[in-house]
Amino acid sequence: MTKIDIRKEESLDKALRKFKMRVRREGIIDEMKKREFYQKPSQRRRKEMAQAVRREQRRKREED
């Protein structure tokens, strides 16, 4: 669970900003979006392979 420390003189806006930053850094929002809809294992593998191909193509372009 994400937890932040709030000082007495700290405003609510600043505390909320801290919380959002911590949640984003921990990857909770990305994980939540990923789990929002069920994805079959074959779809997940296909997506991961496509991302790997794109990474490899980008790496090759940057080498040239």
N, C-alpha and C positions, 0 to 999 in steps of 0.2 A: 504494500500500500504506500502511496506517495504521501510524504509528510514534509511540511516546511515549518520553519521557526519564524514566528512573527514577534517583533518587538512592540513595546507598549505604544510608542509614538508613530508606528508605521500605519499608513493609511490602508484602507481596504483595497483600493485600486492597485497599490504596489504589491500587496500580498497576493492578489489574484494574478498579477503579472508573473510573480515568482512561481506560483503554482503551475500556471500554463507552461512556463519555460521548463520546469522540472519534468512535467508530464511529457512534453515534446522530446526532451533529451532522453528520457527513459524508453521512448518508443511505444508508449501505451496507446496513443492515438492511431499510429500505423497498424498496430496489432489489432485494435478494435475494428478498423476499416477492413483489414484482411479477413477477419472472422465474421463480418456482417452477413455474408452470403456463403452457403456451402459450395465448395468447389471440389469436384471429383478429383481423385488422385491423378488420373490421366491428364486432366486439364492443368493441374498444378505443375506436373512434370513438363508438359508442352510449353507452358509459360516460362518456366525456369530455363529450359533449353533455348528458347527464343532470346531471352535476356543474355545468356552466355554467348550466343552467336553475335549479338549486337556488341557486347563488350569486346569480343575478339576482333571484330571488324574495326571498331573504333581504335583499339590498340594498334592494329596493323596500319591504319591510316596515319596515326600519329608518329609511327616509326619512319614512314617515308618522307 
